[in-house]
């Protein structure tokens, strides 16, 4: 190891290989959330159909768009087309962190839109409040918990980062204080955020939104992938045609139906483990009575949370891009990453040695170069789109749905006037430059984590041109 490169706590305090092997042995490749929340089934589109609003994609963005449109105008005919099943992709397999931030964190927002950062913060908090209110009003069974979040420093250099982020609703905790909340020997400090974060059961939220849509009169068709979109009014599927006055594209990580957006996002794979339920003794050994979602402060960060039945979801760290930006189920099984996550889990909670994992899975994140959603319209205003959430979209999709409906209606609102809404991210270059750049960025971020947070020349250049990433 070079003198300038130091080990992280996850290397200094690695568990024995036998602990990792034992923990992973009973796990299987399956998404816990979708198994835990089997959804209703919807028909396939067949023949010709007409509607006022077509929504392509039945994840959070599409379902919120359909529901809000129908609540705004109950007489409108709203149709959702989904290529596979409701909420089967990112919306059914994420960590369930429902964050107020619309900009993927404060630093990302301040650096890109300093003049409207306070407004973005206000709108983000209002957006989360609206989600909470809708969940309660409609009785959505989504295991929604508005319990705040805990950001933790696992290396000394990260403590100052948390100190800089402290404020009226974000309390800095020293090492003893944070370890008294959650009993991990890895914590050097913590930042307790009380209002701007919630947890949900991802698949239950998607299923509940779909049911709410249907109850409001929305028509949902599954296994109806849209193969082409004519002038914005004619959507062709393998078994039918939908003719619509307006169209909202909510296709997330999948290739856009609009050529202009083909290079705006790339798929980056994120990996997750889910533990068996903790025993009463195991649960007591870790504290965590506040049940906050937790994320550490490294560039390659982990996120983890408790479920309703006291399992622990543990994910993050590795973010894998595959040459060509392909989306394949085979990419979801990556043994070396699952071994790494299991090792880091037992470094975080050594007192849980002997616990096993029941599920392991992965999903593709729609990453864009500014690391938060972008929006726009096309085809003379007949088509709107929202994409590029970059892994922090559970709450932001509600905001994205509102923006798309504003754009389709031709409304000027406080949302559409935002520079963040009116501007687009820089596109990714074609291959092989995309793979080289993305993998060099990932390598450089790892180097920074091993060098006290110091960013190399490549990362400093990205920062200077507005492409830097801050977790």
N, C-alpha and C positions, 0 to 999 in steps of 0.2 A: 504494500500500500504506500503510495507516495506521501511525503510529509504534509502536503497541502490537502490531502483527502482523508477524512475521518469516517469512522463507522457511525451508523445511527443506532438508536436503542434497539431496533429490530434485528440488528446484527450482533450487538454486544450482549443481548440477553435472549438468544435463540433457545427455544425449547429443544429437547432431544428429538431426533428424527422419529423415534418410536411413538412419541406423543402425537405427532402429526399423522403418522400412518394410521394409528388407532382411531383418531378422530375422523379421518376421511373414509375409512373402510366401509361403513354402512351407507355413505351418501350416494345419491343417484342424481343423474342429470335430469332435473325437472324443476319447474318454477313453482315454488311453494305457494305463492299468492293465488295463481290461477287454479291450482288444485284445491285450495282452501275455499274458493268462491266460484263454483261452477255456475256459469251464466245461462241465461235464456238463449234459445236458438232462434234465428231469424231467417226468413226465406231468401232465396236467390232471385235476383232481378231477372224476369223473363218477359220478352216482348218489348213493346214501346210504352213509355210512360212520360207524362209531362208534369212539371212542378214549377213552383216559384223560386225555390232555392235548393240547389243540389250541394251536398257536402261530401267531399271525397275523403274518406278515412274516418274510422270509428274508434279513434283514441280520444284522449281528453280534449284536444283542440277541436276535433270535429263534433264531439258530443256536446261540449259547451256551446259551440256555434249554433247547432241545431236547437238546443233547448232555449237559449237566449232569443233566437230568432222567433221561435214559436210563442214564447212568452210576450215578446214585443208585438207580434201580430198573429193572434190565434187563428185568423182566417187563412193565413198563408199555407200553401202545401210545401212541406219541407221533407226532403228525402236524403237519407244518408246511404252512401255506397261504401262497403268495406270489402277489401280483397280477400280477407280470411275470416277471423272472428272478432267480435267486439273486444277491444282492449287486449289483444293477444301479444302485441309487441311492446314498445317502451312503456305504454300506459299500464300494462299488467305485470311488469317485471322490474320496476324501479325500486328504490329504497323506501319510498313513501314519505320523503321529506318534503313538506309543503311550505316553502319559504316565501317570504314577502318580497325578496329582492327580484326585480325585473332585469337586473344587469349582471347576474352571476357574481354577486358580491359587491361590497362598497368600493373597493379599490378599482375594480374594473369599471364601475360607473363613474367614479370621480375622474379617472384618467381620460375617459372617452367623451363624457358629456359634463364637464365641470359646471357649466352655466345652468344646467337644468337638473343637476343631481338631487337637490332637495325636493324638486317636484316629482322626480322619479321615485324617491323614497316615499313620499306622501301617497302617490298613486299605487305603489306596491303594497303599502300597508292597507289602503282602502280595498285593494283587490283581494287580499287575504281575508279581510273582514267580510267582504261580500260572499266569498266562498263559505265561510263559517255560517253566515246568516242563511244562505241557500240550503246548506246541508241540514240545518235545524228546521227551516221552514218546510222543506219537502220530506223531512224524515229520512234522509238518505243514509242507508246502512253502510258506512264507510270507515268505521272505527276512527273517526276524527278526534284528535287530541290536541288542543291548543296549549301545549306545555312548554313552549320555548325550546331553546337549543343551547348546547354547550360546545364551545370551540376550545380545543386543548392544545397546549404546546408540549411536544414530546422531546424537544431539544432546547438547550438554553437560548440559542439565537432567536427562537420563535417567540420568546416571552415578550420582547419589545414590540413585535408585530401586534400581539394582543393588547398591549398597553396603549398603542396608538389607536386601536379600534374601540376602546372603552368609551362609554358615554352614558347619558341618562337612563337608557334601557339596556345597557350592556355593562355588567359589573365585572371588573377584573378580580380574579381570585388568585391568591398565591398558592404555592405548592401544597401546603397543608390544607388550605380551604377546599381546593378542588379535589384533593384525594379524600377528603371527608365526605364529599358528595358522591363520588364514584371511586371505588377503591382500586385504582390501577397504579402500579409503581412506575409507570412510564410518564406520568404527568408532571410537568414543571410549573405549569400555571394554567388558568382557564379563563374563559370569557363567557359569563352566563347571560344569555339574551332571553328576555322574558316575554316579548310580545310578537316577534317577527317570524315565528316558526311554529308549525304544527306537524303532526304525523297523521298519516292515513294508511289504510289497507289499500294498496294500489288497485288490485283487481276488483275489490268490492266497490271502490269509487267508480270505476269504469262501468261495472254492471249496474250500479244504482243510477248512474247518469243515463244509461241506455233505457232503463225502465221508466225514468222520469220523462225522457223524450217521448217514448211510446204513449205514456199516460197523457202527455200534452198534445198528441196527435201526429207526432213525427213518424215517418215510415223508414224502417231500417232494413237494408238488404245485405246479407253476408255472402261471402264467396262470390263477390261481384266486382272483380278488379277492373278499374277503368283503364282501357288500353289507349284511348286517344280522347282529346278534347278539341272539337272542331273550332268554332269561333267563340267558344266559351259557353255555348248554349246546347251543344250536342255532345253527350258523353257516351262512348261506346264501350260495352263490356262484352265478354264472350257469348253471353246469352240474352242480351237485351240492349236497348237504347234508352237513355234518359235525356229528355229535352227540358231545359231549364232556362228561366229568365236570368238567373245569376248563379254563380258557382263559387264555393269556398274550398280551397285546396288545403287539406290538413294531413299531408302525407308524411310528415316527420322526416325520417332518415331515408325513406325510399325515393328513388329518382323522380324528380319533379316532372309533371306533365308540361311544364313551361321550360323551353330551351334556355331562357335567360338565367334560370336557377340551377342548371345542371352542375355547375362548378362552385356553387355557393356553399354547399355543405359536403362533408365527407363522413362516412360511418366509422366510428371508433368504438371498439368493443370494451365493455366494462364487465367485471366478474364479481360474483356474489356467493357467499356461503350462508346457509341457515342452519342453526343448531337445533338439537332436540330441546324440548321444554326443560328449563332448569328446575331442579328440585328446590324445596324450601331452603335447605341449607346452602345450596349453590347461590340462590337468589340473595340470601342474606349476606353472603361473602363479598358481593360486589357493591352493595349499597344501591345507588341509582334509584332512589325512591321517587325522584322527580320525573323519571322516565323521559328525560329530554333526549332528542336526537343528538348524537355526538359526531363531530368531525375533527380530525387533527389538522395542524397548520402547515404541513409540508407541501411542497409542490406536487409530489406524488402522495396524495392524501388518502386516508381511510375514512369511511363513514360507517356508523353502526347505531343500532336502535333495538329496543325491545318490542316484541309483538304482544298482542292481547293475552296470549297464553304463555308469556315469559320465555319465548325463544329469543335468541340474539341473531339478528341479521348483521353480517360483517362483509363489507365490500370495498371496492375501490383499488387504489394503488396502481396496478397495471392498467394502462389504457392502450389498446393494441389496434394499430391501423394495418390493414392488409393491402398489398399492392393492387392498384386498380380500383380501389374503393368498392370492392365487392361485398355483398351481404349474403352470407352462407350459413346454414345451420351448423356445418362442420366447425366453424370458427368458435362456436359456443362451448366446445369441450377443449380445455387447455390445462392439462394436468399440472404443468409447472407453475401456473398462476394460482391454481387452487391450493397447491402445497405451500406456496408463499403466503397466501392469505391465512391459511390455517396456522402457519408458524407465527405470523404477526398477531393473530388472535391470542395465542397463548403467551406471547410476550406481553400483550396488553393485560390479560387476565390469567396469570399463572396459577391462581387459586382454583381455576376451573379445569385443571388438567384431569383427563378422564372423560370429559364431555365429548359427545360425538356430534357430527353434522348429518342431517337427514337429506338436505337438498343442496345442489350446486347448479348454478346457471349463469348465463351471460345475456347481454343484449347490446344492440348497436345504438350509439348516441349520435344524434344529428349535429355534428360539430361544425360551427362556422368560425370564420377568422376573427370575429369580435366577441365570441364566446357567450352570446345571448341572442335572443330571437330577433329576426328581422321580418319586415312586413312589406306588402305592396299590392298593386293591382295591375291588371293587364286586360287585353282585349276590350279596349274602350270602356274600362270600368266594370265589365261584366264578370270578371274573375278577380278574386282576392286570394292572398296566400299569407301564411305565417309558418316559419320554420326556423331551425338553427338554435334551438333552446340549449344545446350543449350540456345536457345533464341536469339542469335546474328548471324544469318546465312544469312540475306538477301544479303549482299555483299560477305560473306565468301563462299557461295555456288559456286560462279564463280571460286574462287580459288580451291575449292574442285573438281570441274569439270576438271580443268586443271591438278590437281594432278592425278586423275583417268586416264585421257588420257595418261599422262606420264607413269604411271605404266603399262597400257595395251600395250603401244608401246615398253616397255622395255627401255625407255629413262632415262639416268642419267641427271638430270637438277638441277638448284639451288633449286627448290622446293623439289625434291625427296631426296636431300642431307640434308635437314633440320632434326635436331633431333626431332622437333615437328611432322614431317611427319613420321619419321621412328619408333617412339615409340607409344605404345598403353596406354590407360588409364587403371587403375585397374578396374576389373569388380565389379559390385555390388554383394553382397552376396545373396543367395536365401532367400525366406521368411521363417520364420518371421523376420529374421535379417535385411532385406532390409527396411521393413516398420519401424522397431524400429529405425534404424540408420538415415533414411531420416527425419522422424518426430522429432527425438531428435535434429537433426541439425537445422531444421526450428524453433523449440522452442528456441534453444540456440541463434540463430540469432535475434529473437524477443527480447530475454532478453538483448542482447548486445545493441540493439537500445534503450532500456529503462534504460540502465546503462551507458550512456555517451560513448558508443562504446566499453566498456570493454568486452573482450571475456572471456567466462568461460573456465574451464579446458578442457572440451570436445572439444571446438573449437580450443583451443591452441594445443591440441593433433593432431587434423586434420591438422592444419597448419604445425606442425612439420614433419608429414609424407607425406606432399605434397598433402593433400586432402582438404585444406582450401578453402573457397569461399570468394571472395571479389567482391562486386557488381560494 
